[in-house]
Amino acid sequence: MEVEIIAVGDEVLLGHIVNSNSSFIARQLSDLGFSVRLHTVVGDNVEAMEEAFRLALKRSKVVVVTGGLGPTDDDLTKRAIVKVFKRNLILNDNILETIRQRFTSRGMEMPALTQNQALLPQGATFFPNKFGSAVGICIAEQGRVFIALPGVPVEMQQIMTDEVIPYLASLNIGQAISAITLRTTGIGESHLSEMITPNLRLEPGVKLAYLPHYGSVDLRVVATGATKTETNEKAERLARHIEKMVGNYVFGRGEETLPAVVGRLLKDNDKTLAVAESCTAGQLGMEITDVPGASAYFVGGLEAYSNDVKIAQLSVPEDIVAQNGAVSEECALAMATGCRKLFKSDYALSITGIAGPDGGTDEKPVGITFIGLASAHTSYAKMYRLGIDRRMNRTRAVKAALELLRREILDIK
Amino acid sequence: MEVEIIAVGDEVLLGHIVNSNSSFIARQLSDLGFSVRLHTVVGDNVEAMEEAFRLALKRSKVVVVTGGLGPTDDDLTKRAIVKVFKRNLILNDNILETIRQRFTSRGMEMPALTQNQALLPQGATFFPNKFGSAVGICIAEQGRVFIALPGVPVEMQQIMTDEVIPYLASLNIGQAISAITLRTTGIGESHLSEMITPNLRLEPGVKLAYLPHYGSVDLRVVATGATKTETNEKAERLARHIEKMVGNYVFGRGEETLPAVVGRLLKDNDKTLAVAESCTAGQLGMEITDVPGASAYFVGGLEAYSNDVKIAQLSVPEDIVAQNGAVSEECALAMATGCRKLFKSDYALSITGIAGPDGGTDEKPVGITFIGLASAHTSYAKMYRLGIDRRMNRTRAVKAALELLRREILDIK
């Protein structure tokens, strides 16, 4: 069954708020088996809303609107609804009483404006709002379902989860959907496609998408069909087939991040990690500790931004900095071994590179990065040619460093 | 002049990627004086794209599409373009040569699939892409401008900024617009509003918006009018009025970030900075060095995640960790003074807190954070009660630390 999502609000339309509401609703509905057809964003403008609501109702059986249900003058969603559905607003005593009680229990008087929140389009039902005064509105008729929810994310999410999802799940939509995301790193989108496409035969109802990020590409398998068992099996079949073709470039599935995967490997092997970061200056440590519980394996790190710090704290020989430069294989290696000694960790990773925009030379252009790894058994450094943008280079360097460690622990050559 | 923005891609449609691209484009275009009419999101589906492109071209003079320009089979934007505009794809030798050279310079062979990236709809011009192989496409005819950009954010943003904005600015759109963003930190949206609203009288054609982020709020002044001189003056008048009311909470204007402002202050005063980070574990160093040229004042830092590192590297007395705990005013102070000695810097900042989700107690709940500052003249630490989310807490702690230093350097009490 097809569904459209409409977000209402000037702040979203003008780009001052990122439209995470539509993403949340889309994810929930597609997990439920609905086929999301379109998202639209319109401003706080009754005519634009009317047009968007009418077009959506013409195209799709279910329309979910978010935003514009507040009590102030720029909240116009209800006005557009009564125009599209040609009906009046009626004061709902139950809603009014609930809102009034909420104010009373907080020792406050209900502002006069808030009474607007108890107005409902004739014939509509409502979904209660645990966190605010704007209830969800539902008009179901002539085979169409129109739902309007507030735009405050925590309120919208509560009503979606507690009310809208159970309600929509009760409509028999006759289609199941399953999705699996395979996460890869160390290989570009085109090369992945060259490995996959020649041997790919997609079953009916199965799709594959490539999702590139800085330094990683997600492969997303989506299967649709009559039953969840069927779609789970179809998605799993393709995911396994791709894993065989792509092999070690896949580091995880679903929401698993590279720092979380490496963290789990360290924890499972009872090993610790320290880092020495020049051009990333903390980003590697930050991403490693983005994973709750990282203190089980992450000891600490050095933001070795200046050469003095590399020499004084990491014991990088002055000769190396003078002769090979701070951005060199030799320096990355010395940083990693020095870091491991300083922090007494099992593994150490080092990053030194030219992140840009300045500092590049003909011999060592922006993007050149060396990553070092040291353990009790081995130590080495590798050169990477990353991109030309500072943030991109730093993010790619962090992923490359984590991937180097993942491959070392798993003994992938 | 009205503009519509269309984002293409199943991942956005299904909610797995938040549509920050449309927000970026909307912000840029509305700053330029365009009237943003609608955003649409469609999946990787040629028919859905065709319909969306046709509807948008009927309603609005300018249509900007993002996504679906990659080399793989699920990148269908060009196929929809040639259907809507009824023309062929033609191989562009200049584009092909540029892409080939980029691969060669990185010591790599161009994958065969990448050749698709050099195909352009007949009669289209292109905008070069500094970071990737997907060029922007522009078809301008019959009073309509249709622009298609890649979906990778850094690539889209570069082409928008360097190519599309100058191009669209050259079209005469008959209305001037000026915007000034005042950036504040250390104060919430409601308190800012209480300081501003009682004394605010907006001239006609001038608007003020509050844009909250983690740990900071932007105040956005937008003036519209007949000429740029008029709108510049109106916007500047309101901005100055607000600066008077809000005073030292404003740290900068426009795109100026807090790390850039603090960096400039350090540079102007010829001072250096080092950091010691426990719960942020590198994020402060990373954000400081997000500013190109930070090596002029940033020496380095310690990711002092474990207590051993705090004691061994930063010389925090064991007694403090044992008696006051690693998350304490005393520990933050000792970390800052130890950090300053270790790195021989003029200033040192330290952060230690309970970022969550675990580790909170009744006495020290999640969000409690101590930030220390040490210089040749003074040293102190302050307690902050941040939020309940790990990422939010770390980002807020970084901003609070930078703001503490800004106020110290500027002698703001």
Interface residues (C-beta under 8 A of the other chain):
Chain A: E11 V12 L13 L14 G15 H16 I17 V18 N19 S20 S22 S23 F24 I25 A26 R27 Q28 S30 V36 R37 L38 H39 T40 V41 V42 G43 A48 A52 A179 T181 G188 E189 S190 H191 S193 E194 T197 K207 L208 A209 Y210 L211 P212 Y214 R220 V222 V275 E277 C279 T280 A281 G282 Q283 L284 G285 M286 I288 T289 D290 P292 G293 A294 S295 F298 V299 G300 G301 L302 E303 A304 Y305 S306 D308 V309 Q313 L342 F343 G356 P357 D358 R385 G387 I388 D389 R390 R391 M392 R394
Chain B: G9 D10 E11 V12 L13 L14 G15 H16 I17 V18 N19 S20 S22 S23 F24 I25 A26 R27 Q28 S30 V36 R37 L38 H39 T40 V41 V42 G43 D44 A48 A52 G70 P71 T72 D73 D74 R106 G107 P111 A112 L113 T114 K130 F131 V152 V154 Q158 A209 L211 R220 V275 E277 C279 T280 A281 G282 Q283 L284 G285 M286 I288 T289 D290 P292 G293 A294 S295 F298 V299 G300 G301 L302 E303 A304 Y305 S306 D308 V309 Q313 L342 F343 K344 G356 P357 D358 R390 R391 R394
